[in-house]
Amino acid sequence: MSDGKVVYITGGAQGIGRGMALWLLSRGYRVVIADLDREAGEACLAELGECVKGQAAPGDPEALSFQQVDVTDEDQVKTSLAETLTRHGRIDGVINNAALADPFLGPIESLTLESWHKVLDTSLTSTFLTTKHAAQTLRKSQGALSSTSPRPGPCNPNPTPRLMPLARAASWR
């Protein structure tokens, strides 16, 4: 069991983030989904909310919440984390999962600078901002931080270079 631990997931309304939210809920964690896509966030709340009513985090009305957040905007990130801390009194984990799905599949020569900056802001700047503004509370709770990065593999064998893994790799190497 998690003893009411709270995990904040950026990009948590769809795909891998949604799966992580479900897994954490099933183990009794409280999950805050921070995502720009309100429609996906509300759909995720509806679907995962059924899990909360059933087996995951039974009887905990605070087990799951959604916040619409542009994680490339520092003020929005600070506000979202502050709201999470106010609501739950703690943050025990942060999962930096926000990303663009297939942001660019063409030849590098046709990539615009605007598109490049969007990839960097979503993949790198968001990770920096969330980590920066969660660090103090994570130290206090002796919490954990995780940053995801999709890589080409058996399920994604496309040999076209992907910008997001390149951007995320630049942040840690």
N, C-alpha and C positions, 0 to 999 in steps of 0.2 A: 504494500500500500504506500501511498505517497504522503500521508499525513497532511493533506490539504496544500501540497506544494503547487505553485503557480508557474506555468510555462507560457511564454509570450512567443507566438510564431508569426513572423512576417511572411506574406505570401501563403497564408494558411488556408485560404478558401478553396483551393483547387489542387489537384494533382498530389505531389509528394507531401506538401504541407497539410493537406486535408487528411491524408493517410496517417501522418504523424499525430495530428490532433486526435483522430479516432483511437489510435494505439494508446496515447497518453490518457485519454478519457477512460478507456477500458481498464486502466490500472489505477484509477482514482485521482488522477491529477486534475487540477483546474486549468483550463486552457483559454487563453485570450488569442483570438485570431485577428491579426492586423493585416488588412488587405485593401488595396485601392478599389477593387471591383465590388461595389455594394451588392449587385445582383447575385454574384457568386457567393458573397459572404452570407447573404440572407438564405440562399439555398443550402449552404453548408450548415448554417444554424438549424434549419428545419430538419435536415437529414441527421445530423449528429445529435440534435436535441432529442430525437427518438431513442438514441443510445443512452443518453443521460437518464431518460425516464425509465429505461429498461435496466440493463445490467451495469452500465458504466456510471460511476459516481452516483449511486442511487440516492435520491432524496436531497441532493446538493443543488439548490437553485443557482448557485454561483459557479457551477462546474464549467459552463461554456458561455463565452461572450464574443461578440464581434465588434471591432472598431474599424471604421473606414479611415484609412491612413495612407497618405502619399509618403512612402518611406524615403523619398529623395528630398523631402522638405524637412529641414531640421526642426522648425517650430512644431510641425505636426508630430514628429517622432517624440520630441520632449513632452508634448501634451499627452500623447497616447500612453507613454510609459508612466507619466505622473498619474493619469487616471487609473491605470492598472494598479499602481501602488496604493492609491487612495481607496480603491474598491476592495482590494484583497489584503492590503497591509504588507505585502511581500511580493517579490519576484524571485523565483528559484532557478529559472532557466530561460534562456533566450535562444531561439532557433532562427537564424538569418536564412530565410528561404526565398525571399522575394527575387523574382527573375522574370525575364521576358521569354516567352515560349518561342523558339525558333526566330530570334530577332533579325537574322539576316542570313540568307542562303545563297546570295549571288557572289559574283567575283568581287574582290576587294576594291577594284577600280571604280565600281559603281556605288560603293558605300558612301553615303553623305556624312559630313561631319556631325550634323544634327542626330542622325541615327547612331553614330558611334558614341556620342555623348549620352544618349538615352540608355544605351547598353551599360556604359560605365556608371552612370548615376544609379541605375536600378541594381546592378550587380555589386558595385564597389562602394559607392557613396552611401547607399542604404545600409550596407554592412557596417561601415565606419560609424555612421550616425547612431544606429541602434546600439552598437557595442559601446560607443562613447557615453551615451546617456543611460545605459543600463549598468555600466561597470561598477559604480559605487554600491548600488543595491545588491548586485550579484556578489560582490566581496562580502558585504554584510551577512548575506544569507549563505555564504559559501556555496553559491550556485554554480551553474554550468552554462557555457556558451558553445553553440555549435553553428557552423556555417556550411550550408550545402552547396554543391556545385555539380551539375550534371556533366557527364563525360560520355563521349561516344563509346559504344560497347555493343554487345550482341543484340540488344533491343533497339539500338540507334546506330547502325553501322555506316550511316551516311559519311563518306570521306570528305565532304565539304567542310572546311574549317569553321568551327563554331566560335563566335565572339564571346559568349558568356563564359565558357570554361577558361578562355584566355584571360578575360578580365578578372575572374575570381582567382586564377592562379597567380596573377600579378600581385594580388593583395597579401599572399601568404609566403611567397618564395623570394 
